[in-house]
Structures are given as C-alpha cells and as structure tokens.
Amino acid sequence: MLFRSLVTLEQNLVKDLVISAVSEYGWDKLKYWVNSLNQTGYDGRKAVIVFNIKDETISKLIENGFEVWLASEKRNANNDGYHFADNVTFQVPALRHYFYWKFLKDQKDIRYVISTDISDVVFQTNPSEWIDKKFDANLELMYQSEGLRYRNEDWGNENFQHCFGSEIYEKVKDRSIYNAGSMMGRFQTFVDFSLNVALILANAQHNPTPDQAAVNLVLSLEPYKHITQFNNHDISWACEAGTTVDPSKIEKFRPNLLCPEPKWDGEFVYNSLDEKYCIVHQYNRVPEWKSVIEKKYE
C-alpha cells in the first residue's frame, strides 16, 4: 500500500489544496508554516505527504486540520531515506513530484493545488484570495521568478548542468529561474505536470536537490511555456529571499537582479508597490526576518 491516510475529511465541496512533503522534521520545524497558513483564514484543504515522521508530529498536523499521508511504511537499512530507483536514495526534493502525482490522481473536487516547501515558508495572506484576484484565468500553472537568470546564479547553474548536462543547459541559461518551492496550478494540469517532472527526474543524474532543475526544464517546453503564468519577482505571490535578500549573497546578485528588492517593515515583507507578499520563502536566510517571523508564528 503506497499511501495510508491518517485522517479522512469531507470532500464534497470544490476547494483549493495546499500541499507539501516532508521527511525527518519535527513539529519545531513545521509549526511556522502550519500556524501562518491557519492564521490567514484559508479554508481549503491542507495535506502533507510524510516520510519518516514521528507520531507526535503527525498528531500535531492532524490537530491543525491537515490530511496526513504516509508515502511508504518501508524505510531503507539506514532508516534515513526511501528508495526511488535501484541503488539510489533520494530525499524529498526528488520524491515529492512523484508522490504528489500518486496522491492527487485519486482526489476530486479540487480547484487549485498550491505546493510549497515547508521548513522555510510562511504565509502572510490567504493564497486562495490571492489567486482569485491575480491569477490569469486563461492559464493553468503559476511559478515565481527568483529574480535572476540561470547564468547569474551559481547554485542553480551548477545544479542544472549536473542533472542534465551542458547541452540542455544551453536551453535555459538565459531564462529566469523559477522556484520549485512556491508553485500553483489547476488541479488536473498540476497532476500531469507533477508526473512529467517525476519522469524527467527518474533520468536525471543523482543530485540531492534536482527538482528545481527538472521543473525549469519542463517549464521551458511545450505546452507548459504557453500555459503558465510566469511571475516576475515583483509580483506579490512569493518572495524568494534566497536570491533577492540573503545578506551573504545579495551584493553579488544585486547587479544582475531582474526585479526591485523586497521591502521589510519590521513585521511583513512587501514588493516595490507596497503589496504584501502572500508567501515568504527562505525567510530563515535573513536573520532579522527570521527572529520576528518565528516569534509571530510560534
């Protein structure tokens, strides 16, 4: 049995779904994501696919209204990961798209799927309300730029070439990087996109975090490049602080940024138009933000 649900919710209304996947982390790492989402007034479905999580953490997720799915009850000999392919052990960034597909293909009555990272993400506003106001109803997926092109960001540059080689890298090197930790899409398109990413990952060179490279490769192909809302970083969906704020990197990145830098008022993060970002991703890379945000969502 691939999945085992630990909570059953009524599913007779069409709702949005916020979903993430996690391995090893305890409640001390997850509570900021959970509490921030609950405080926005979001009333859609919430689900977490879990690998190797303690019972007490699962109980806290369920208490907070989350559907919890065990991706597998079989762990490897070292109890530190799950076998995705012969002789290769991947972690969550490689596994999640496959398990998103396995979980979502049997679901129904979902409008949009909102997928984020979990340990370094908080919500400042209700994601469903943001989508209603600012997502182009003629499109199917939405991704947020990191504010840099591949050729100007060392980690992404090396990660992509390691996964797919220099020839395929030429296809994306001048494109903006789109972050895999703050994505959204219409239900059926998101399901199929997840399967496409998972199949590409199955043929990628082993890397601890290959999913962003695979996501960006798929987004550069038909039909996805014409059915996706590609947000520049100044759109208020998600602040990607790792490239646009991180004090250890911003001096190097600043000359090549494709967007204005986010603004911090001591409590919330805004774009250049003074619109509050719905999602703040990688906030823990900015010490000033981290202390305030974690206190707020403790």
C-alpha positions, 0 to 999 in steps of 0.5 A: 500500500503506497499511501495510508491516510491518517485522517479522512475529511469531507470532500464534497465541496470544490476547494483549493489544496495546499500541499507539501512533503516532508521527511525527518522534521519535527513539529519545531520545524513545521509549526511556522508554516502550519500556524501562518497558513491557519492564521490567514483564514484559508479554508481549503484543504491542507495535506502533507505527504510524510516520510519518516515522521514521528507520531507526535508530529503527525498528531500535531498536523492532524490537530491543525486540520491537515490530511496526513499521508504516509508515502511508504511504511518501508524505510531503507537499512539506514532508516534515513531515506526511501528508495526511488530507483535501484541503488539510489536514495533520494530525499524529498526534493526528488520524491515529492513530484512523484508522490504528489502525482500518486496522491492527487490522481485519486482526489476530486473536487479540487480547484487549485493545488498550491505546493510549497516547501515547508521548513522555510515558508510562511504565509502572510495572506490567504493564497486562495484570495490571492489567486482569485484576484491575480491569477490569469484565468486563461492559464493553468500553472503559476511559478515565481521568478527568483529574480535572476537568470540561470547564468547569474546564479551559481547554485542553480547553474551548477545544479542544472548542468549536473542533472542534465548536462551542458547541452540542455543547459544551453536551453535555459541559461538565459531564462529566469529561474523559477522556484520549485518551492512556491508553485500553483496550478489547476488541479488536473494540469498540476497532476500531469505536470507533477508526473512529467517532472517525476519522469524527467527526474527518474533520468536525471543524474543523482543530485540531492536537490534536482527538482528545481532543475527538472521543473525549469526544464519542463517549464521551458517546453511545450505546452507548459511555456504557453500555459503558465503564468510566469511571475516576475519577482515583483509580483506579490505571490512569493518572495524568494529571499534566497536570491533577492535578500540573503545578506551573504549573497545579495551584493553579488546578485544585486547587479544582475537582479531582474526585479526591485528588492523586497521591502521589510517593515519590521513585521511583513515583507512587501514588493516595490508597490507596497503589496504584501507578499502572500508567501515568504520563502527562505525567510530563515536566510535573513536573520532579522526576518527570521527572529520576528517571523518565528516569534509571530508564528510560534 
